[in-house]
């Protein structure tokens, strides 16, 4: 005769609303909504805590989604990489002022109500999850260039930064474009102010008068300048003519071409 018995597996630990709280076993909880497992005790039972609330920092432009970010902890600044799947647009932006968000979200504390009672902690009048939040950070767009080629299919999964003299340099890659970097400088040389991209990352539209012939930069980003390995055309030497005579010695001649920076310093 076939065995039609069924084994029903039951959870041993977790939320159990079927029994009186007095009869809960170790590792069971009468209510565990929004609970996170922090660690486990020596007996293997979970130690839980409440999931932290989210504070609304900013609103992104319509149609744009975050595909990556880097938190500049020392300056309470976040750089965002945004993509618009409908228009294929790309944005680099920043937010500042997270400290103000945290201060505004703290439970109220009234100090000095009396001479000997110290301070009094007040509970929230309305819990955070029931409040329609407004952005509490300062948002600013730094660059809007389609050639950044951000996409939700290839998030910016690796970002590093370093604080340099008068600015910030970031390195990032997304698995779709080449490895890239950007140098930002502070507006008005103020490290607490907003950022702008250094002029060397913009397209050159001309040159000044000699003898210096300094480059004149436009307003459009040169995305190839961001590449750690810029796209280049392979140099080619073409044979034009052979002239009899001359003073060159007989033999084999080799020609070498090297890449250089704007000052003519060899890079390869």
N, C-alpha and C positions, 0 to 999 in steps of 0.2 A: 504494500500500500504506500502510495506516495506521501511524502512528508510535506504537508502544506503549511507547516508552522512558519511564521515570519519573525525575524529578529528586528526589533525596532531599536535603533541606536538613539540614545538620549545624551544630550550635552551634560557633562558633569559640572562644569563651571560656567559662570556668566549670570545673566539676568534671569531671575525666576520670580514671576508674579503670581504663581499658583499657590504659594504657601504664605503663612503669616511671617512677617519679618523676624519674629522670635524664633522661628524654626529653620531659618536659613542656615545652610552648611557653610563651611569655610570655602571661600572662592565664589559664593553666590551673592547676588545683589538684588534687592527689591526693585531698584530703579537704576538704570545705567545708560540713559540717553546721553549721547555726545560724550561717551567715555572712551578714553585712549589707554591702552596698556603701556605703562611706563617701564615696568620691569617685572621680575618674578622674585618671590621670596625664596627662602631656603627649601621650602617644601614643593616648589614649582607652581604655587598659586599666583595668579596675576595681581600686580599692584596697579590700580587704575587711577586716573585723574581726569578732570574735565577737559574737553577740547577747548583750546583758546579761541576766543571770538575773533572774527575778522573785522578790521577797521577799514572803511573805504578810503583809499588814498586819493584816487583820481578817476576820471572818465577818459577813455581813449577816444579819438575821433571816430565818427560813425564808420562802420565797416572795417575798422582795423582791429587786429588781434595781436597779442604779445606772442612772439616766437622766441624770446630770449631776453635776458636782462643781466646786469651786473650791479651788485650792491657796493657802492663806494662807502664802506663803513665809516672811515675816518671823517667823512664830510656829510654824513646822513643824506647821501645823494644816490639815486638809482638811475642808471641808464637803461633805456628800453629799446628793443628792436621790434618794430611793428610791421605787420604785413596786411594788405587788403586783398583777399582772394578774388574779389569781383573785378577790381581794376588793376591788379598786380602792382599796386603802389607799395612803396617801402618808406618807412620813417625811422629816424633815430631821434629819441626824445629823452627828456630827463624829468624827474620829480624830486622836489626838495621839501623838507619840513615834516618828516615823519615824527620828529620829537614833539612837535605841536600836537600831532594826532594822538600820540600816547598820553600826553598830559591831559588832553580834553576828555579822554576815555576813562581816566582813573575815577574810582569811587570818591565821592566827596569827603573831604576832611576839614572839619572846622576846628581851628586852634584858638586857644585863649578865651574860651567861653567863660571861664572863671579862673580864679587865682590858683586853685589847687587841683583842678580836674584835668589839666593837660589838654589833650585834644580828643575829639569825639569822631569816630568813623560813622559815616552815613551811608546807607545802602542806596543803590540806584533808584531813582523815582520810576523810570521805565527801563526794563531790561534791554540790552543792546540789540538783540535779535528782533525786537518789535519796533525799532526806530528806523524810519526811512533816512538812511544816512546821506550826507552830502560830502563831496570830496573835501579832504582836509589838507591835501598837499598842493604845492605849487607845481603846475605842469607847464612844460615849455618844449616846443618842437625845435630841434637843433638842425635837422636836415631832412629834406623830402626829395629823394632821388630814386627813380625807378631802377637805375642801374645797380642799386644795392642788392636787388634781386632776392629779397627775403620772401620766404614761402612757408606756409604751415606744414607742408610736407617734409621740410627739412629744417627743424628748429635749430637755433644757435645753441648747440649743446656744450660748447667749451669756450669760456671767456676768462681772460686774465687781465689784470690791470696793474699799473704801477703809477705812483704819484711822482711826477718829475718837476723840475723847476718851471714854475709858472703854468702848470697844466697837468693833464692826465693822459697817459697813453694806454690804449686797450688793444688786446690781441684776441681775435675770435675766429671761429670756423663753424660751418654748418653742414659739412658733408656734401654740399651741392656746388658751392663756389670755392675758390682757392682760399688759402690762409690769408687773413687780412689784418690790418692794424690801422688805427686812427689816433692822431694826437689832437687833443682838445686844449684850448687855452682859456684862461679866465677872462671874462669881460672886465675891463677897467683894472686888470691885475689884482682882482679881489677873489681870493679862494672861496669866499662864502657866496659869491655871486653865481650867475648862470655861466654855462660853457658855450663856446663856439669852436668850430673846426678850424685848425690852423690853416693859414692861407696856402701853404704848399700843397694842400690836398684839393685845391681848385684847379680848373683848367687854365692853362696859360693862353692868353688871347693876343699877346704881343710882347714887345720888349721896349725898354726905355732907351733914351739916347746914349751913344757911346761916350766915354770909354767903358762905363759900367754895364750898360745894356741889361739892367735889372728886369726880370720877368714881370709882366703885368698880368695879374690874375683876374679872372671873371667871377661870375656868381654861381656857376654850375660846378658840381662836384666832379672830380676826375676819379672815377671808381677804380681805374687801373692803377692809380697812384697808391691806393690802399693795399694793393696786393703785395704780400711779402716777396713774391716772385712775379713781378709785373709781366704782362704779355708783351712780347717784343717780336719784331720781324727778324728772321735769321739773315745775317749779312751774306751777301753773295758777290764774288769777284768775277767779272766777265772779261774774257779775252777780246781785245779790240783789234790789235794789229801787231805785226812783227816787223821791226825796222832793222835793216842790216847796218852793221858798223856800230859805233858807239864805244864807250870806254868801260862798260860792264865786263867783269871777268866771266869767262865761261863757267858754267856750273848750274846747280839747281837753286832756285830762289823760292823761299817760303814767305807767305804773308800771314800775319796774325791780326786779329781784331779783338778788342776788349771793350766791355761795357764800362761806362764811367758816369760819375755824377755831374751836376751842372758845372762844377768847378774843374772838370777834366781829370779828376782823381780816379784811377783805375779801380774797378770793382770786381773784375773777373780775370 
